[in-house]
Every structure is written in structure tokens, then in C-alpha cells.
């Protein structure tokens, strides 16, 4: 069993994230389309974690982590409240570790408020801080 469940990995990342007050970028944190997804420990949910210092195998790696979609951030470009992320995404964490089977993608983030973010035009809500303390 060489790979962590995708939903569990995202929730684990959520548990490690600081509150939004400590985030370096205003869009860093845990985001969902439905607040019920904040506490879901596994499975297909909208939970999306953006973290520029994600602890991956003991090293800080800029990541966008979703269910079966682990994206390493390669480049970011910001203009006003909009940020474009150039990423390489992997379905499996083992592929991410080996840097194989990755696909290039672009994500557009538009910060509407401190608790609302549009990811590729779709609105997401920030998970409440209490959700960040939940363990898998």
C-alpha cells in the first residue's frame, strides 16, 4: 500500500494548514464548493487545498491538492485579485514522488473576498478554521 488515499491526503493537508491569518497568499487554505465537504475524510469531494509550503516527504513544496489530483505549482503570475498557476498534476502521489505521468495545466484563481475564491470561474468557500483541526 504505497499510496495514501486521495481524499485522506487532501484532508491530511487540510489538518496541517495554518489558519488563513497565517497564510502567505490570501488564496492559500482549504476551499470547497459545499461547506459539508470541509470535514469529509475521504472520497470524491470538492475539497481543494492550496499551500505554498506543503510538507511533502519532509520538503516544502507548493501544491494544489484535490481528490485524485495532486498538482505541483511550477509558476504563479498575479495581476490584481487574479492569479494564474502553472501546475503539473498527478493522479497518484507515488507518480508525484517519481515525477512521472504528470500533466501540465493552468489554474486561474480570482479572489472575491477573504472567504470566497473562484477557481477556473467556479466559486469556492474557505473552510472554517475549526475544520482545519480535524484529523483523518
C-alpha positions in Angstrom: 0.0 0.0 0.0 2.4 2.6 -1.3 -0.1 5.5 -1.7 -2.2 7.4 0.7 -5.9 7.7 -0.3 -6.5 10.8 -2.3 -9.2 12.2 -0.1 -7.2 11.3 3.0 -4.2 13.1 1.6 -6.2 16.3 1.0 -7.7 16.1 4.5 -4.2 15.5 5.9 -3.0 18.6 4.1 -6.0 20.5 5.5 -5.1 19.4 9.0 -1.6 20.8 8.6 -2.6 24.2 7.1 -2.4 27.3 9.3 -5.4 29.4 9.6 -6.0 32.0 6.9 -4.4 34.6 9.1 -1.0 32.9 8.8 -1.2 32.2 5.1 1.4 33.9 2.9 -1.1 34.4 0.0 -4.8 35.3 0.5 -5.9 32.2 -1.5 -3.9 29.7 0.5 -6.0 27.4 2.5 -8.8 24.8 2.2 -11.6 25.6 -0.3 -14.9 23.8 -1.1 -18.0 24.3 -3.2 -20.1 23.0 -0.4 -19.1 23.5 3.3 -20.1 20.0 4.1 -17.0 18.9 2.2 -14.7 20.5 4.8 -14.9 17.6 7.2 -15.1 14.8 4.7 -12.2 12.4 5.4 -12.2 10.5 2.1 -13.9 10.2 -1.2 -14.9 12.4 -4.1 -15.5 15.9 -2.7 -14.8 19.4 -3.7 -12.0 19.9 -1.1 -9.2 21.8 -2.7 -6.1 22.7 -0.6 -3.7 25.4 -1.8 -0.5 25.6 0.1 2.9 27.1 -1.0 4.8 25.2 1.8 3.0 21.8 1.7 5.2 19.3 3.6 5.8 16.6 1.0 8.3 14.0 2.2 9.9 16.5 4.6 10.3 19.2 2.0 8.2 22.3 1.4 6.5 22.0 -2.0 4.0 24.5 -3.5 0.8 22.4 -4.1 -2.8 22.4 -5.1 -4.3 19.2 -3.8 -7.7 17.7 -4.8 -9.2 14.3 -4.9 -7.0 12.2 -7.2 -5.4 15.4 -8.5 -2.1 16.4 -6.8 -0.7 19.5 -8.6 2.8 20.8 -8.0 2.8 24.6 -8.6 5.6 25.4 -11.1 4.9 29.2 -11.6 2.4 31.8 -10.4 1.5 35.1 -12.0 -0.6 37.7 -10.2 -2.4 40.7 -11.5 -4.7 42.5 -9.0 -7.0 39.9 -7.4 -6.3 37.3 -10.1 -3.6 34.7 -10.0 -2.7 32.2 -12.7 -0.9 29.0 -11.6 1.1 26.8 -14.0 1.0 23.3 -12.5 1.9 19.7 -13.2 -0.8 17.4 -11.9 -0.6 13.7 -10.9 -3.4 11.3 -10.2 -1.3 9.3 -7.7 1.1 10.6 -5.0 3.6 7.9 -6.0 3.7 9.4 -9.5 4.3 12.8 -7.9 7.1 11.4 -5.9 8.7 9.8 -9.0 7.8 12.8 -11.2 6.1 10.5 -13.8 2.8 10.6 -15.7 2.2 14.3 -14.9 0.1 16.6 -17.0 0.6 20.3 -17.4 -2.3 22.5 -16.6 -3.2 26.1 -15.8 -5.5 27.2 -12.9 -7.0 30.6 -12.7 -7.7 31.9 -9.2 -9.8 35.0 -8.6 -10.1 36.2 -5.0 -13.6 37.7 -4.5 -13.2 38.1 -0.7 -11.1 36.5 2.1 -13.7 33.6 2.2 -14.6 33.3 -1.5 -12.4 32.2 -4.3 -13.1 31.4 -7.9 -11.1 28.5 -9.3 -11.4 28.5 -13.1 -14.6 30.5 -12.7 -16.3 28.2 -10.2 -17.0 29.7 -6.7 -15.4 28.1 -3.7 -15.8 28.9 0.0 -13.0 28.8 2.6 -13.3 26.0 5.1 -13.8 27.4 8.6 -10.7 27.3 10.9 -12.3 24.6 13.1 -12.4 22.3 10.0 -8.6 22.7 9.7 -8.1 21.0 13.1 -10.0 17.8 12.1 -7.7 14.8 11.7 -8.1 12.0 9.2 
